Amino acid sequence: MVSEILGERMSTHGEEHQRLGRSSPIREEKDIVGFEKVKKSLVAELLKEDKNRRVVSIIGVRGVGKRTLPRKVYNHADVWTSFECRACLCVSSSYNHKKMLRSIIKQLNPMSNALLEILEKMEEQDLKQRLYQDLQEKCYLVVLDDVWKKEAWDCLAWALPDVSRSSRLLLTSRNTNIPLHADGLSIPYELKALGKEDSWKLFLKKAFSNGANDGCPLDSKNVGREIARW
């Protein structure tokens, strides 16, 4: 129950995109609590006038909004219209090199049974070359969510062109070493756990449609306050 209220049970980004189709917005929470300033900063960072490929990183422990926040940023109107193509991938600790590459390629291309069959037969190096070709002439945004290991980044980095097109990677991780490994000039955004009041606001938004304090029964308030302290 607690994890449902706090929004922890989310399907992976890659799976969502395969259901929604090419370059579709990610399904997101309607409200975000406590991180509005960070969201604005992230959007501004992604849209900076810098021709080089840059990595913008978010770090923090589980449950502080590392998944919800990128969704809000990814779906921001200015971000959505500033990149020629977009893809989003949940990496996690149990990543598979070929599956990661295929997932991004599928999001960038109209799918057919013939292409799916070809992708399934391709080796890792061939998939990297295919992804590189798909992106090399484009200004792209790729979200890499929940990157645990440097090896996962290293697998993808070669296939993500840096050809002066102002492309961006938005990366989230619990490992503070990953952002600097991905981009030595990157200054990660560190998300802290919500304070008591913001935690309470989040509980109200999740538990009651209007998010209003006066709509919360007394017994629910007591339970909610306990949850908000987690």
C-alpha positions as CSV (number, residue, x, y, z in Angstrom):
1,M,0.0,0.0,0.0
2,V,2.8,2.4,0.9
3,S,4.6,1.8,-2.3
4,E,1.5,2.3,-4.4
5,I,0.8,5.7,-2.7
6,L,4.3,6.9,-3.2
7,G,4.2,5.8,-6.9
8,E,6.9,3.2,-6.8
9,R,5.0,0.7,-8.9
10,M,5.7,2.0,-12.4
11,S,6.1,0.1,-15.6
12,T,9.5,0.4,-17.3
13,H,9.9,3.3,-19.7
14,G,11.0,1.0,-22.5
15,E,7.9,-1.2,-22.2
16,E,5.7,1.9,-22.2
17,H,7.2,3.2,-25.4
18,Q,6.8,-0.1,-27.1
19,R,3.1,0.0,-26.2
20,L,2.6,3.6,-27.1
21,G,4.5,3.7,-30.3
22,R,7.2,5.8,-31.8
23,S,8.2,9.0,-29.9
24,S,5.1,9.0,-27.8
25,P,5.0,11.0,-24.5
26,I,5.5,8.9,-21.4
27,R,2.5,8.4,-19.2
28,E,3.2,10.6,-16.2
29,E,1.9,11.7,-12.8
30,K,-0.3,14.8,-13.1
31,D,1.4,16.4,-10.1
32,I,4.9,16.6,-8.8
33,V,5.6,17.6,-5.3
34,G,8.7,19.3,-4.0
35,F,10.7,19.3,-7.2
36,E,9.3,22.1,-9.4
37,K,12.5,24.2,-9.2
38,V,14.6,21.2,-10.1
39,K,12.3,20.4,-13.0
40,K,12.7,23.9,-14.4
41,S,16.5,23.7,-14.0
42,L,16.6,20.4,-15.8
43,V,14.6,21.7,-18.7
44,A,16.9,24.7,-19.0
45,E,19.9,22.5,-18.9
46,L,18.6,20.3,-21.7
47,L,17.9,23.3,-23.8
48,K,21.2,25.1,-23.3
49,E,22.8,26.4,-26.5
50,D,25.7,23.9,-26.6
51,K,26.4,22.0,-29.8
52,N,28.2,19.2,-28.0
53,R,26.4,16.1,-26.8
54,R,25.8,16.6,-23.0
55,V,24.7,14.3,-20.2
56,V,22.3,15.7,-17.6
57,S,22.2,13.5,-14.5
58,I,19.9,13.0,-11.6
59,I,21.1,11.0,-8.6
60,G,19.4,9.9,-5.4
61,V,18.2,6.8,-3.5
62,R,15.0,4.9,-4.3
63,G,11.8,6.7,-3.7
64,V,12.9,10.3,-4.1
65,G,11.4,10.9,-7.5
66,K,14.1,9.9,-9.9
67,R,11.5,8.3,-12.2
68,T,8.6,10.8,-11.8
69,L,10.8,13.8,-12.4
70,P,12.4,12.7,-15.7
71,R,8.9,11.9,-17.0
72,K,7.8,15.5,-16.3
73,V,10.9,16.8,-18.0
74,Y,10.6,14.5,-21.0
75,N,7.0,15.5,-21.6
76,H,7.7,19.3,-21.2
77,A,6.4,21.1,-24.2
78,D,9.7,22.9,-24.9
79,V,11.7,19.7,-24.6
80,W,9.2,17.7,-26.7
81,T,9.6,20.2,-29.6
82,S,13.3,20.9,-29.4
83,F,14.6,17.4,-30.3
84,E,14.1,15.6,-33.6
85,C,13.8,12.2,-32.0
86,R,13.4,10.9,-28.5
87,A,13.7,7.5,-26.7
88,C,13.5,6.4,-23.1
89,L,15.0,3.3,-21.6
90,C,14.9,1.7,-18.1
91,V,18.3,0.1,-17.6
92,S,18.2,-1.3,-14.1
93,S,20.7,-3.7,-12.5
94,S,19.7,-6.6,-14.7
95,Y,20.4,-5.0,-18.0
96,N,21.1,-6.8,-21.3
97,H,23.2,-5.1,-23.9
98,K,21.3,-6.2,-26.9
99,K,17.9,-5.7,-25.4
100,M,18.9,-2.1,-24.5
101,L,20.0,-1.3,-28.0
102,R,17.0,-2.9,-29.6
103,S,14.6,-1.0,-27.3
104,I,16.0,2.4,-28.4
105,I,16.1,1.4,-32.1
106,K,12.4,0.3,-31.9
107,Q,11.4,3.7,-30.4
108,L,13.2,5.5,-33.3
109,N,11.7,3.5,-36.2
110,P,8.3,2.5,-37.5
111,M,8.1,-1.1,-36.6
112,S,7.4,-4.0,-39.0
113,N,7.6,-7.7,-38.6
114,A,10.5,-7.8,-41.0
115,L,12.5,-5.2,-39.0
116,L,11.7,-6.9,-35.7
117,E,13.0,-10.2,-37.1
118,I,16.2,-8.5,-38.4
119,L,16.8,-6.8,-35.0
120,E,16.4,-10.1,-33.2
121,K,19.1,-11.7,-35.3
122,M,21.6,-8.8,-35.1
123,E,24.7,-9.1,-32.9
124,E,25.6,-6.4,-30.4
125,Q,28.1,-4.6,-32.6
126,D,25.6,-4.5,-35.5
127,L,22.9,-3.1,-33.2
128,K,25.3,-0.4,-32.1
129,Q,26.1,0.5,-35.7
130,R,22.4,0.6,-36.6
131,L,21.6,2.9,-33.6
132,Y,24.5,5.2,-34.5
133,Q,23.2,5.5,-38.1
134,D,19.7,6.2,-36.8
135,L,20.9,9.1,-34.7
136,Q,24.0,10.5,-36.4
137,E,22.2,13.3,-38.4
138,K,19.7,14.1,-35.7
139,C,19.4,16.2,-32.5
140,Y,18.2,13.6,-30.1
141,L,17.2,13.1,-26.5
142,V,17.6,9.7,-24.8
143,V,16.6,9.1,-21.2
144,L,18.5,6.4,-19.5
145,D,16.7,5.6,-16.2
146,D,18.2,3.7,-13.3
147,V,21.7,3.1,-14.5
148,W,23.6,1.0,-12.0
149,K,26.8,0.1,-13.6
150,K,29.4,1.9,-15.8
151,E,29.4,-1.0,-18.2
152,A,25.8,-0.3,-19.1
153,W,26.7,3.3,-20.0
154,D,29.8,2.1,-21.9
155,C,27.7,-0.3,-24.0
156,L,25.5,2.6,-25.2
157,A,27.9,5.5,-25.3
158,W,29.6,4.3,-28.6
159,A,26.2,4.2,-30.3
160,L,25.1,7.7,-29.2
161,P,26.8,10.1,-31.7
162,D,28.5,13.3,-30.5
163,V,28.4,15.2,-33.8
164,S,27.6,18.8,-32.8
165,R,23.9,18.5,-33.1
166,S,23.0,19.6,-29.5
167,S,21.9,16.2,-28.5
168,R,21.2,15.3,-24.8
169,L,21.2,12.3,-22.5
170,L,19.1,12.5,-19.3
171,L,20.5,9.9,-16.9
172,T,19.3,8.8,-13.5
173,S,21.3,6.7,-11.1
174,R,21.7,5.7,-7.4
175,N,25.5,5.5,-8.1
176,T,27.2,8.8,-7.7
177,N,30.1,7.7,-9.9
178,I,28.0,7.1,-13.0
179,P,27.3,10.7,-14.0
180,L,31.0,11.7,-14.0
181,H,31.9,8.6,-15.8
182,A,29.3,9.5,-18.5
183,D,30.3,13.1,-18.8
184,G,33.2,14.6,-16.8
185,L,31.7,18.1,-17.2
186,S,28.4,17.0,-15.7
187,I,27.2,18.4,-12.4
188,P,24.5,15.9,-11.2
189,Y,21.2,17.0,-9.7
190,E,21.0,15.3,-6.3
191,L,17.4,14.6,-5.2
192,K,16.8,14.5,-1.5
193,A,13.9,12.8,0.3
194,L,10.9,15.1,0.7
195,G,10.4,17.0,3.9
196,K,7.4,16.4,6.1
197,E,5.1,18.9,4.5
198,D,5.9,17.9,0.9
199,S,5.5,14.3,1.9
200,W,2.0,15.1,3.3
201,K,1.1,16.9,0.2
202,L,2.1,13.9,-1.9
203,F,0.0,11.6,0.3
204,L,-3.0,13.9,-0.2
205,K,-2.6,14.0,-3.9
206,K,-2.3,10.2,-4.1
207,A,-5.1,9.3,-1.7
208,F,-7.7,12.0,-2.6
209,S,-8.6,13.3,-6.0
210,N,-8.6,16.9,-5.0
211,G,-5.5,16.7,-2.9
212,A,-7.2,18.8,-0.3
213,N,-6.3,18.5,3.4
214,D,-9.9,19.1,4.5
215,G,-11.1,16.1,2.4
216,C,-9.0,13.7,4.5
217,P,-10.9,12.0,7.4
218,L,-9.2,12.1,10.8
219,D,-8.3,8.4,10.9
220,S,-6.8,8.7,7.4
221,K,-4.8,11.7,8.5
222,N,-3.2,9.7,11.3
223,V,-2.3,6.9,8.9
224,G,-1.2,9.4,6.3
225,R,1.1,11.2,8.6
226,E,2.8,7.9,9.5
227,I,3.2,7.1,5.8
228,A,4.6,10.6,5.1
229,R,7.3,10.0,7.7
230,W,8.7,7.0,5.9
